[in-house]
Amino acid sequence: MENVNPHIQKRIDEKLAQLQSMRPLPHAAVAKLKEQFAIEMTYNSNAIEGNKLTLKETFLVINEGLTIKGKPLKDHLEAKDHHEALGYLYELIEHDKKLPISEVLIRNLHKLVVRETDPLAGSYRTSSVMITGSKHTPPEAYEVARLMRDLTGWIRNNKKKLHPIELAALAHHKLVYIHPFFDGNGRVARLLMNLLLMREGYPLVVVLKNDRKKYYQMLEKADKGNMTPFVQFTAQAVERSLNIYLKNLFPTKPGRRYLPLSEISKQTPYSEKYLNLLARLGRIEAHKEGRNWVTTIEAVNSYIKGRQRRR
């Protein structure tokens, strides 16, 4: 990957290979993880766009059919629609893995994700739009159909040339840059990104609500032609999902246990603040659990040994 630190790429490729080597994976454990990730992604993807349901409330709306007092009906409908769109995504991966990425497929994702909240679900926008809080002005409406044809053609032409993570991240950016729909562009882009990744064996990847500010900053840099930060951001989200899958599916050695940085700092030469910096830069193997970064003693020791070798 041109846009990703080679150390991160190596870690990710090794973890995916480890996951693939253990297939078939235990069915019950995988089913539980898939449902956990589906709720987590539905909550985070909607929350990034302003949905006010909490993670627990999202679970209750989807799994128990409850109505949350004081929360708008629109928020409930968005949760149910997004979860259904994810179900469609899983069906595509399981039964129609080679279905080409087409305008029809993308519009079907949009139709599902805003089915109950947007009367124009599945249709391209017909007028100009502005994105609140962004310096980017999307193309004129008359350009959308052509640009979406270009996007699907670009995916088709680059799927064997680019690393899957780079392909998925760049496709995500291209879609939100075009902003083909009046509403739901971010949610559709994150679903498209996942479709491209999951076809290559990666687990579902979640952009966390807690990373919303950073996510938008990385997209803004990509708008200006600097793709590396957003691809790197996506790679870290991919590694987080792989870490969680491997941790839950396979026994963990003591040195491989993920612990908060505050605990790791007591066993290493580095402060919690410095470990946080290393985690954010992708220098050590780490991922977020809630708002907090976690890593392993092994990951920090590996970083220390790498520094010693470079000296």
Secondary structure, 3 states (H helix, E strand, C coil): CCCCCHHHHHHHHHHHHHHHHCCCCCHHHHHHHHHHHHHHHHHHHHHHCCCCCCHHHHHHHHHHCCCCCCCCHHHHHHHHHHHHHHHHHHHHHHHCCCCCCCHHHHHHHHHHHCCCCCCCCCCCCCCCCCCCCCCCCCCCHHHHHHHHHHHHHHHHHHCCCCCHHHHHHHHHHHHHHHCCCCCCHHHHHHHHHHHHHHCCCCCCCCCCHHHHHHHHHHHHHHHCCCCHHHHHHHHHHHHHHHHHHHHHHCCCCHHHCCEEHHHHHCCCCCCHHHHHHHHHHCCCCEEEECCEEEECHHHHHHHHHHHHHHC
